[in-house]
Amino acid sequence: MSRNSSSTIDPLLAWREQFPALTQSTYMVSHSLGAMPRAAEQHMQEFLRLWVEKGIVAWEDWLPAVTAAAGRIGRIIGAPEGSVIMQPNVSAVMAVLASCLDYTGKRNKIVYSALEFPTVSYVWQAEARRGARPIVVPGDAEGIGPDTDRLCAAIDEETLLVPLSHVLFRSSCITDAETIVRRAHAVGAMVVLDMYQSAGVVPVDVTRLGVDFACGGSVKWLCGGPGAGYLYVRPDLQQSFAPRVTGWFGHEAPFAFTMPEQRYAPSVWRFVAGTPTIAAMYQARAGAEIVGEIGAATIREKSLRQTARVLQRVDAAGYRLGSPRKDLWRGGTVVFDFVGSADVARRLNQRRFLCDHRPGAGIRMSPHFYTTDAECDAFMDEVARLIAEPPAHT
Ligand SMILES: Cc1ncc(COP(=O)(O)O)c(C=O)c1O
């Protein structure tokens, strides 16, 4: 167990030895790519061992690994058994959901905030070709959060679906999902909650929120690498949909190889198309297990403490804060900006202070459960040093 700089014991620092990357960098980029857990390597080796030793019989292990991965995610997001299925990524999830919808009636609006992750917008804009009416609602004046009132006002009796981020990628603002879901349901619209920036750092409970669908991926706060995205479908809704984007793994009996038409699985597997990305299930296992073991509430408590610590430094230095100040609305990332921030972000990464930069928002940095207070301070010291030391022009 280690002591952090404020000399209070932080039991979460015991996890540090499970993340080899932490010895090689000041890792402040878990909102984009969570650090690799040591056990991911062993699990990947297990995947390969099964392949080489069991050959085709490896499917006996590989298919249950998909269900196990979905179960681990389900426990993190408050989803009951059998309501989550793995998908390659959020874009694929949105495409499958879009293919469930019919836009021929009056209820054909897809209403979302301009602050959503762009991939989500690309999918729903493309649905205009099939008759959907995408309505993009501007965010608040500072571009930090959605304008909840305006969003709610745009959600009406002609709204079919509201894609909503639980935490916005650019500002790390927590959205008022409860209010938006209430409004959507009051007028008969459905909600798909994108939890990519919340699950693993901000507690989320899809059952309590009553969302119709939810999705996310393992790349970021779940420390699981790419390819292990997920889709939650509210149990009472599952049988109402027949996705057009489909395939043999969505069939009630894939290994019966029947033709010609699809007979959908009587489970959440009906939302699956082709062969699942098996290697990604092994790769994502350790991260989801660790996050599940620590628990979202414990991670959140530490995250709030450390992001508040960084925020003080942002204020003291006079940088422009691009994420919410209030704990209630602040996700796991602190976003801040100043003239020349893109170049400073580039140089931070060169010096192994890992972070990223988004145009119009600035530097995004995130402590996670494995971060020390000293690392938060060192990161902010390095930002100040780099600002003071302008890059050499060649
Ligand atoms: C909120 C949010 N949704 C979706 C994505 C990514 O979508 P995909 O899984 O399709 O790559 C990201 C970030 O990469 C994100 O921050």
The ligand as an ORCA input file, in Angstrom:
! r2SCAN-3c Opt
* xyz 0 1
  C     -19.529      9.520    -25.486
  C     -18.802      8.701    -26.528
  N     -19.509      7.900    -27.352
  C     -18.907      7.151    -28.283
  C     -17.533      7.159    -28.435
  C     -16.853      6.293    -29.441
  O     -17.681      5.586    -30.301
  P     -17.211      4.214    -30.917
  O     -17.340      3.161    -29.848
  O     -18.136      3.963    -32.047
  O     -15.797      4.341    -31.374
  C     -16.759      7.992    -27.591
  C     -15.286      8.106    -27.666
  O     -14.523      7.543    -28.365
  C     -17.426      8.778    -26.626
  O     -16.720      9.575    -25.803
*
